[in-house]
Amino acid sequence: MKKEYLIGGIIIAIIIGTLAISFISLQKITENTTPGRYDDFATCLTDKGAVLHGTDTCAHCKEQERMFGNSFRNLNFVDCNDNTKVCLAAGVRIYPTWTINGSIYEGAKTPERLADITGCEINAVTLQLKSH
């Protein structure tokens, strides 16, 4: 009798684990495919060679990420925790730091400021929530 309870418990744990993994995977897929407000702008920045250096634990880097929302995935972001030598070679002293056309811009920058520096057009997409 105890063996049946053990097997039943294992099956339930497997089902719950599978559902949790499925939910997390679906959430990541949705985050990675939802259009961002600044997708074209962020892509232009990357195409022009703009690089954002920072870390995933830096508060000001997170502020910069929030400014771009889902479009952040289109930026060329270098995590200096994982790429210390790259960041040192680029002259990064504080986080975040943008390097654009050989120039260094320290601190978080608004999309408007980045547009001034790079010539990229913002063309922000207005995202609307669907009501059911």
C-alpha positions as CSV (number, residue, x, y, z in Angstrom):
1,M,0.0,0.0,0.0
2,K,2.8,2.4,0.8
3,K,4.4,1.6,-2.5
4,E,1.3,2.8,-4.4
5,Y,1.3,6.1,-2.4
6,L,4.9,6.6,-3.2
7,I,4.4,5.9,-6.9
8,G,1.3,8.2,-6.9
9,G,3.3,11.0,-5.2
10,I,6.1,10.7,-7.8
11,I,3.7,10.8,-10.7
12,I,2.0,13.9,-9.2
13,A,5.4,15.6,-8.6
14,I,6.4,14.9,-12.3
15,I,3.1,16.3,-13.6
16,I,3.5,19.5,-11.4
17,G,7.1,19.9,-12.5
18,T,6.2,19.5,-16.1
19,L,3.5,22.1,-15.9
20,A,5.8,24.5,-14.1
21,I,8.5,24.1,-16.8
22,S,5.9,24.5,-19.5
23,F,4.6,27.7,-18.0
24,I,8.1,29.2,-17.6
25,S,9.0,28.3,-21.2
26,L,5.8,29.8,-22.5
27,Q,6.4,33.0,-20.5
28,K,10.0,33.3,-21.9
29,I,8.7,32.7,-25.5
30,T,6.0,35.4,-25.0
31,E,8.6,37.8,-23.6
32,N,11.0,37.2,-26.5
33,T,8.3,37.5,-29.2
34,T,6.2,40.4,-27.9
35,P,7.0,43.5,-30.0
36,G,8.8,46.2,-28.2
37,R,8.0,49.9,-28.3
38,Y,11.5,50.7,-29.7
39,D,12.3,47.6,-31.8
40,D,13.3,49.6,-34.9
41,F,15.2,52.2,-32.9
42,A,17.1,49.6,-30.9
43,T,18.0,47.7,-34.1
44,C,19.3,50.9,-35.6
45,L,21.5,51.6,-32.6
46,T,22.9,48.1,-32.9
47,D,23.4,48.5,-36.7
48,K,25.3,51.7,-36.1
49,G,27.6,49.9,-33.7
50,A,26.3,51.3,-30.4
51,V,27.2,49.0,-27.5
52,L,25.7,49.2,-24.0
53,H,28.1,47.9,-21.3
54,G,26.8,47.1,-17.9
55,T,25.8,44.3,-15.6
56,D,22.6,42.5,-14.8
57,T,22.8,43.6,-11.2
58,C,23.4,47.3,-11.8
59,A,20.4,49.5,-10.8
60,H,21.1,52.1,-13.5
61,C,21.5,49.3,-16.1
62,K,18.1,48.0,-15.1
63,E,16.7,51.6,-15.5
64,Q,18.2,51.6,-19.0
65,E,16.6,48.2,-19.7
66,R,13.2,49.5,-18.5
67,M,13.4,52.4,-20.9
68,F,13.6,50.0,-23.8
69,G,11.2,47.4,-22.4
70,N,11.0,44.3,-24.7
71,S,13.1,46.2,-27.3
72,F,16.2,45.8,-25.0
73,R,16.7,42.4,-26.6
74,N,17.6,44.2,-29.9
75,L,20.5,46.2,-28.3
76,N,24.1,45.1,-28.3
77,F,24.5,44.6,-24.5
78,V,27.8,43.4,-23.1
79,D,27.5,42.1,-19.5
80,C,30.8,43.2,-17.9
81,N,30.6,40.5,-15.2
82,D,31.0,37.9,-18.0
83,N,33.2,40.0,-20.3
84,T,35.5,41.9,-18.0
85,K,38.4,42.2,-20.6
86,V,36.0,43.5,-23.3
87,C,34.7,46.2,-21.0
88,L,38.2,47.2,-19.8
89,A,39.4,47.4,-23.4
90,A,36.4,49.6,-24.3
91,G,37.4,52.1,-21.4
92,V,34.3,51.3,-19.3
93,R,34.7,52.8,-15.8
94,I,31.1,52.9,-14.6
95,Y,27.8,51.1,-15.5
96,P,26.1,51.6,-17.7
97,T,28.4,53.0,-20.4
98,W,27.5,53.3,-24.1
99,T,30.3,53.2,-26.7
100,I,29.2,54.8,-29.9
101,N,31.5,55.5,-32.9
102,G,34.6,55.4,-30.6
103,S,33.1,57.8,-28.1
104,I,32.2,56.9,-24.5
105,Y,28.9,58.0,-22.9
106,E,28.7,57.2,-19.2
107,G,25.4,56.7,-17.5
108,A,21.9,55.7,-18.6
109,K,20.8,57.7,-21.7
110,T,17.2,58.4,-22.9
111,P,16.2,57.2,-26.3
112,E,16.1,60.9,-27.4
113,R,19.7,61.4,-26.3
114,L,20.8,58.2,-28.1
115,A,18.9,59.4,-31.2
116,D,20.8,62.7,-31.1
117,I,24.1,60.9,-30.8
118,T,23.5,58.2,-33.5
119,G,21.0,59.8,-35.9
120,C,18.7,56.9,-35.5
121,E,15.0,57.8,-35.6
122,I,12.9,56.8,-32.6
123,N,9.6,55.9,-34.3
124,A,8.2,54.4,-31.1
125,V,5.4,52.0,-31.6
126,T,2.3,52.6,-29.5
127,L,1.4,49.2,-28.0
128,Q,-2.3,48.8,-27.1
129,L,-3.8,46.3,-24.8
130,K,-6.6,44.2,-26.3
131,S,-9.7,44.1,-24.3
132,H,-11.8,41.0,-24.2
